[in-house]
Amino acid sequence: MTLLCVESLRVQFRTEDGNVSAVNDVSFSLDRGQVLGIVGESGSGKSVTCRAILGLERGQGIDISGKALFKGNDLLKMKEGDLRDIRGRDVAMIFQDPMSAMNPVRSVGSQLVEAIRIHGSSGRRVDWKRARDLLGDVGIPNPGGRMSSYPGEMSGGMRQRVMIAMALLNKPDLLIADEPTTALDVTTQAQVLDLLRDLRRDIDAAIILITHDLGVVAELCDEVLVMYGGRGVETGPVADIFSEPSHPYTWGLLASLPTMNRDQSRIRSIPGSPPSPLATISGCAFHSRCESALPICQSVVPEFSLVRPGQPHAAACHLPTEERHAEAASRVASFATAGAGGSLTRDGLGLMGSPDDPSEFLVRVSGLTKEFPIGRGALAKTTGFLRAVSDVTFDIRKGQTVAVVGESGCGKSTLARCVARLIEPTAGHIEFQGRDISSLSRAQMESVRRDVMVVFQDPYGSLDPRMRVGEIIAEPLHNYAFGDRRQIRERVQQILEIVGLNPEHFNRFPHEFSGGQRQRVGIARALALNPKLVVCDEPVSALDVSVQAQILNLLADLRDELGLTYLFISHNLDVVRHVADRVLVMYLGQIVEEGTVEQIFASPSHPYTAALLSAVPIPDPSLAKQRRLIALKGEIPNPANPPTGCTFHTRCPVSQPVCAAIQPALIDVGSGQLSRCHFPQDVLISVRPVGESA
């Protein structure tokens, strides 16, 4: 039975600079129990399409036409009062930015209970218990205690889980999920996907999933709609889209994925950038970036046509069907999940120097610990300490990329900020180029900071919107008296060109750039003073797969050309597999495993590492169903009150009695691979990506 039918939806915004066609003639239908994935780059119209269906884009200066029939009623023609009755009860939405979608001055519990009461209360105690139980279902530790927390007291991943719980409270018939797992680590993402599957199975709910994670689409979705420039360009069953993509844009999206099964060669990215929404484009919107464009593509908008007669797989492309079949087969072969070819030798990784030569170490960290005081109220006395990083020791060689992975709250970013001395370590030593910098004063650190730069996670929040791009990049040059105004301007324009931006962008403001371009500006600022170490804190987590591929290729090129060394923080193991030489796996402030990329991904020796790898979505529908998920027990312990013995034993699927009593040491399990487990050889969970040969 068809639950939602969208026909010829158009959304146009009237602005001072002209009309913006955000959605242009989009149609699709959705049955009960079906999951539709809508994919495409930022600005393709995915979110606007769904917000318009829910009546969230109404107002002056907005023109909406078409139909959106939900249970036979046109949502686009409903009055606001009638829509309010439907929203949150029959149709719910998980928003992409949980901080903007939640009230910062009200507790999480009061907001959840309010969502229940609006559509029918069962009594205060019942409503409260229902909200608390659902917080636990979405993976929030201590859900009873978190009911009294405020959004600002939670991490981004925690807030996203609260948003998911809020959307599921009234068991809607249709759930619209706008990037619901973007801010989550792989284990929590796996829990959320299981929750969505349960909702689909238990109440026959339909789901629209907006995402740029094609691995999630392969695991959860039945149908896929690929959008570009406000239009649908390809639609069909998920298996057909992944096995026989028929539109050049879909080829590009799939080729941009840094899968764990792929060799460490460059990722094939889509050339150019999406068109400006203000631009008037004739013909196919993708023709300026398409490597297979024909003359007709510049003047005539392609209509949808079936890829194969009698099958529900269609694409809007002028290329002849036979040519698309041949090209699709070639493209799929190039990015198919084959075995990880190539040998990860020392030369292949591009490492510099001899492994036995200590002079080639750029960074040496020993016994690093960071504690944060715990107190109640701004003026209250300290009641204890939260140990975010606990006795961490590792090295980084010159020219090497060391990645730090783990769940949210494991201490990754805190560790990185301590190494860069953005926050002060509580104990331990940090040697940089043979000099102990852990106890230097702020004045003494000035000579070090020019050699240690940071690329932050959020390309929107890390750039001052009141400064021009040239001023942002030039700021560190002025701080260190690089030269006169002419020399600084020339240096900035040179760096802009190095990171793939036009030197003419010198006088533009950050809001005039896309997310990927802003991240390039952040990288340019980090490179201004020719640093030796660049700390990358989740530098691609907020980017589309095509832009992510461009940034990862850029970072690789800069390392090779400028001899940079990276400390790379990420929860995306696909990205880590592609960029890193060595990997540190952190849990509750400790390193639980360390080794080369080949060791960690081919033969993990700690159960936590194995669980992380098992939770990584596989961008292949046929292989995704074979994924062997290792379910972790219980919840992440409170870092202010960690368990005795092994900190992981309360969640470990193979925990032994000794694990609860004795803290294991980090020992060598062979070939330099380190593991913090009592039985690293006997209790070995070897997880390889599905489809990879042993």
PETA-V894704 format. One line per field, one symbol per residue. ss: DSSP state (H for helix, E for strand, C for the rest). psi: psi as a letter, one per 30 degrees, with the letter a starting at -180 (. if undefined). A space follows every 10 residues. Layout:
ss: ???
psi: ???
//
This chain:
ss: CEEEEEEEEE EEEEECCEEE EEEEEEEEEE ECCCEEEEEC CCCCCHHHHH HHHCCCCCCC CEEEEEEEEE CCEEHHHCCH HHHHHHECCC EEEECCCHHH HCCCCCEHHH HHHHHHHCCC CCCHHHHHHH HHHHHHHCCC CCHHHHCCCE HHHCCHHHHH HHHHHHHHCC CCCEEEEECC CCCCCHHHHH HHHHHHHHHH HHHCCEEEEE CCCHHHHHHH CCEEEEEECC EEEEEEEHHH HHHCCCCHHH HHHHHCCCCC CCCCCCCCCC CCCCCCCCCC CCCCCCCCCC CCCCHHHHCC CCCEEECCCC CCCEEECCCC HHHHHHHHHH HHHHHCCCCC CCCCCHHHHC CCCCCCCHHH EEEEEEEEEE EEEEECCCCC CEEEEEEEEE EEEEEEECCC EEEEECCCCC CHHHHHHHHC CCCCCCEEEE EECCEECCCC CHHHHHHHHC CEEEECCCCC CCCCCCCEHH HHHHHHHHHC CCCCHHHHHH HHHHHHHHCC CCHHHHHCEH HHCCHHHHHH HHHHHHHCCC CCEEEEECCC CCCCHHHHHH HHHHHHHHHH HHCCEEEEEC CCHHHHHHHC CEEEEEECCE EEEEEEHHHH HHCCCCHHHH HHHHCCCCCC HHHHCCCCCC CCCCCCCCHH HCCCCCCCCC CCCCCCHHHH CCCCCCEEEE CCEEECCCCC CCCCCCCCCC CCCC
psi: kkekjkkhkk kkkjlfflkj jekjhkkllk lkgkkkkjll lkgfgeeeee eeeggggllk gkkklakijj hfkjfffkle eeeeeekfde klkjlejfef fljfgkleee eeeefeeegj kgkeeeeeee eeeeeeeggk kieeeffgll efglleeeee eeeeeeffeg ilekkjjjhf gegkleeeee eeeeeeeeee eeghkkkjjk lgjfeeeeef lelkjkkkhg lkfkklkeee eefikfkeee eeeeffkilf gklhlkkjlk lalllkffkj kkakffeffk fgkleffffk kklkkkekkf khjlkjkfkk eeeeeeeeee eeefglillj llkileeefg lklkfgjffg kekjkkgkkk kkkkljlegl lkfakjjekj hkkllklkgl jkkklllkgf geeeeeeeef hflklellkj kjhgkjgfgk leeffefeff fjlkjlejfe ffkjffklee eeefefeeeg healeeeeee eeeeeeeegg lkffgeglle fglleeeeee eeeeeffegi lekkjjjhfg fglleeeeee eeeeeeeeee efhlkkjjkl gjfeeeeefl elkkkkkhfl jfkkaleeee feikgkeeee eeeffkkkhj eefeffkjkj kklalkljff illlbkffff fkfgklefef ekjlljlkgk hgkkkikeif eeikjjjkkk fkk.
//
